Amino acid sequence: MLIGCVTITNAQPMYKVYCSIIGNERELQNGVVDVTIDYGQEILRKNYFVDENGDKIQFRTMISAMNYMSKLGWNLEETYHSTDKIMGSLITVWILSKQVCDDSEITQGFQTRFMYEQQQ
C-alpha cells in the first residue's frame, strides 16, 4: 500500500482512519453473529457486508469478521460491549484502524448492501 502512496514526483502523506464493526448476537442461535460496519458513512442503513452478488456475508463469530477485515489491512484498536435495550442481546463493538493515503481507500475490498444497491 505504501508504494501506491508514494510517487517519484509527489508523495501523499498517509493518515490513520477508523471504523467499527458491530456484532449483535441476537442471531447467535442461528450460528451467526449479525455484523455491521460504521466507517463514518453518512447513511447507516443496510450497512452489513455483502459479496459481489449482493448476498449478505455471514460471520460465525466476531473473530471471523475481524479476520475478514484484517485481510483488508485493518488493525484492532479497542473493543467494548453493551446491551441492545430493545432486544436485550449482547452488542460487541470492535474499533479498527488502518493507514490510507486517500479516503477512497477506506472501503477498498468490501461493500455493504447500501453500497451494492447504489451501484445497480
C-alpha positions as CSV (number, residue, x, y, z in Angstrom):
1,M,0.0,0.0,0.0
2,L,2.8,2.4,0.8
3,I,4.2,2.0,-2.8
4,G,0.8,3.2,-4.1
5,C,1.0,6.3,-2.0
6,V,4.5,7.4,-3.0
7,T,5.5,8.5,-6.4
8,I,8.7,10.0,-7.6
9,T,7.3,13.5,-8.0
10,N,4.7,13.6,-5.3
11,A,4.4,11.8,-2.0
12,Q,1.0,11.8,-0.3
13,P,1.1,11.6,3.5
14,M,-0.5,8.6,5.0
15,Y,-3.0,9.0,7.8
16,K,-5.0,6.7,10.1
17,V,-8.7,6.2,9.6
18,Y,-11.1,4.3,11.8
19,C,-14.1,2.1,11.5
20,S,-16.1,-0.1,13.9
21,I,-17.6,-3.5,13.3
22,I,-20.6,-4.1,15.4
23,G,-21.7,-7.6,16.3
24,N,-25.2,-8.3,17.5
25,E,-25.6,-11.8,19.0
26,R,-29.4,-11.9,18.6
27,E,-28.9,-14.2,15.6
28,L,-26.4,-16.4,17.5
29,Q,-29.0,-19.1,17.9
30,N,-28.7,-19.5,14.1
31,G,-25.0,-19.9,14.4
32,V,-24.0,-16.4,13.2
33,V,-23.3,-13.0,14.6
34,D,-25.1,-10.1,12.8
35,V,-22.2,-7.9,11.9
36,T,-22.5,-4.3,10.6
37,I,-19.9,-1.6,9.9
38,D,-19.6,2.1,10.6
39,Y,-16.7,3.7,8.7
40,G,-18.1,7.3,9.1
41,Q,-20.5,7.0,6.2
42,E,-23.5,9.4,6.1
43,I,-26.1,6.7,5.8
44,L,-26.0,3.9,8.3
45,R,-28.9,1.7,7.0
46,K,-28.1,-1.5,5.2
47,N,-24.5,-1.3,6.5
48,Y,-23.9,-5.1,6.6
49,F,-21.3,-6.7,4.4
50,V,-22.3,-8.3,1.1
51,D,-20.4,-10.3,-1.6
52,E,-20.1,-9.4,-5.3
53,N,-23.7,-10.7,-5.8
54,G,-25.2,-8.6,-3.1
55,D,-25.7,-11.6,-0.7
56,K,-25.1,-11.0,3.0
57,I,-21.8,-12.3,4.2
58,Q,-22.4,-14.5,7.3
59,F,-19.9,-14.4,10.1
60,R,-19.9,-17.2,12.7
61,T,-18.0,-15.1,15.3
62,M,-16.6,-11.7,15.7
63,I,-13.1,-13.2,15.2
64,S,-14.2,-14.3,11.7
65,A,-15.3,-10.8,11.0
66,M,-12.0,-9.4,12.3
67,N,-10.1,-11.9,10.1
68,Y,-12.0,-10.6,7.1
69,M,-11.1,-7.0,7.9
70,S,-7.5,-7.9,8.8
71,K,-7.0,-9.2,5.3
72,L,-8.1,-5.8,4.1
73,G,-5.4,-4.0,6.1
74,W,-7.5,-3.2,9.2
75,N,-6.0,-3.4,12.7
76,L,-7.8,-3.9,16.0
77,E,-7.6,-0.8,18.3
78,E,-10.2,-1.5,21.1
79,T,-13.3,-3.5,21.9
80,Y,-16.3,-2.9,24.2
81,H,-19.7,-4.5,24.9
82,S,-23.2,-3.1,25.5
83,T,-26.7,-4.5,25.5
84,D,-29.4,-3.8,22.9
85,K,-32.0,-2.0,25.1
86,I,-34.9,-3.3,22.9
87,M,-34.0,-6.9,22.2
88,G,-31.7,-7.4,25.2
89,S,-29.0,-9.0,23.1
90,L,-25.3,-8.5,23.6
91,I,-23.7,-5.9,21.3
92,T,-19.9,-6.2,20.7
93,V,-18.1,-3.2,19.1
94,W,-14.6,-3.5,17.8
95,I,-12.8,-0.3,16.8
96,L,-10.4,-0.8,13.9
97,S,-7.9,1.4,12.1
98,K,-5.7,1.4,9.0
99,Q,-3.3,3.7,7.2
100,V,-4.5,5.3,4.0
101,C,-3.4,8.0,1.5
102,D,-6.9,8.9,0.4
103,D,-10.4,8.4,1.9
104,S,-11.4,6.3,-1.1
105,E,-9.2,3.6,0.3
106,I,-11.5,3.2,3.4
107,T,-13.9,0.9,1.7
108,Q,-11.4,-0.8,-0.6
109,G,-12.0,-4.6,-0.6
110,F,-15.5,-4.6,0.9
111,Q,-19.0,-3.4,0.2
112,T,-22.2,-3.0,2.2
113,R,-25.7,-3.7,1.0
114,F,-26.3,0.1,0.6
115,M,-23.1,0.4,-1.5
116,Y,-24.2,-2.5,-3.7
117,E,-27.6,-1.0,-4.3
118,Q,-26.1,2.3,-5.2
119,Q,-24.1,0.6,-8.0
120,Q,-27.1,-1.2,-9.5
